[in-house]
Amino acid sequence: MPAERHLILQAKELPPSGEWSPMGPGWLCLRVAEGQGYWLQSGVPVRSLTGGDVILAGGGANGTLRASQLGPIGIHSFTVQPRLLAGVLTVAEGHLFEADPNVSSPPVLFFAATEKVGEKFALLVGRPAEDQLTGRCACLELWSEAIAGLRFNGSPAPVSEDKLRERLRQLVGQIPESELAVHSLAKLAEQLHCSERHFSRIFREEFGASLRARQVELRLQRARHLLASTHTKIINVAMESGFRHLGLFNSMFKKRFGMTPSQWRRQNLPKPPAGRPRGGLIRLGRPAVAQSAEGAFSSAAEEFSLKPTL
């Protein structure tokens, strides 16, 4: 079966009694197109599925879809990887989705075909394959609405602390991660009206990592996504991700992911399709040209230089 890709709707079919265990990061969003089956997951009661039913499984759910013995089951699915939503999620939201990655019971939500989520998924499947941008936005909207009740469950309860910590929480609750990746320590400290040293200490205590480490991780994640979804030259990927020195980018990328940017691209960039998708497979592929919001991010990123002393 094709690998799950971020905000790309795909069609699959399992033979009678066939099983599929989706792997990879992020949330799985799945709709039964036709047939019957079951969702099997440790710690969750077996759930019977019929046409139109929808499942949303959090990262690490490790569930299995099994087709009925009576016939095949057809599905449509896509994944949402919060790490790739740096321009959409705030810093606080991004941190929340990354918290507790090894929880014993990741969230799993079920929706019937007649519920709002089920109806919206049916409309999503019916979109023309050429309507790529609108389709990706619709995938993101469906996911965000479905998890709205869970979005802030488990977030730390406010505690009585000094005004600086309160201002930091307000700041990271409003600023997108793409902006955090390009802001200087001096500018962020200025917004909180504190010293750079004080800001660095509070940020590390709140997020378990230094500001610089967080910025580098955000830039590397963006570079990884660009390498796997566009044919942009590697030096341009580095620049658009906020790295001003190609050699530094190459060494940091290999240290983080265990391979060079070129190797990562060869392993993950899909080959261009020979023709139009067949058999109901809807590809909501990422266009090679960056969207306007991301273009703004890359422009800002080009003005921020990471020094080799990292």
HELIX and SHEET records of a PDB file:
HELIX    1   1 PRO A   82  LEU A   84  5                                   3    
HELIX    2   2 VAL A   91  GLU A   98  1                                   8    
HELIX    3   3 LYS A  116  VAL A  125  1                                  10    
HELIX    4   4 GLN A  132  ALA A  146  1                                  15    
HELIX    5   5 LYS A  163  VAL A  172  1                                  10    
HELIX    6   6 GLU A  177  LEU A  180  1                                   4    
HELIX    7   7 LEU A  185  LEU A  192  1                                   8    
HELIX    8   8 GLU A  196  PHE A  207  1                                  12    
HELIX    9   9 LEU A  211  SER A  229  1                                  19    
HELIX   10  10 ILE A  234  GLU A  240  1                                   7    
HELIX   11  11 LEU A  246  PHE A  257  1                                  12    
HELIX   12  12 PRO A  261  ASN A  268  1                                   8    
HELIX   13  13 SER A  292  GLU A  302  1                                  11    
SHEET    1   A 5 GLN A  10  LEU A  14  0                                        
SHEET    2   A 5 ILE A  73  VAL A  80 -1                                        
SHEET    3   A 5 TRP A  27  GLU A  34 -1                                        
SHEET    4   A 5 VAL A  54  ALA A  57 -1                                        
SHEET    5   A 5 VAL A 108  PHE A 111 -1                                        
SHEET    1   B 4 GLU A  19  TRP A  20  0                                        
SHEET    2   B 4 THR A  64  ALA A  67 -1                                        
SHEET    3   B 4 GLY A  37  GLN A  41 -1                                        
SHEET    4   B 4 VAL A  44  LEU A  49 -1                                        
END                                                                             
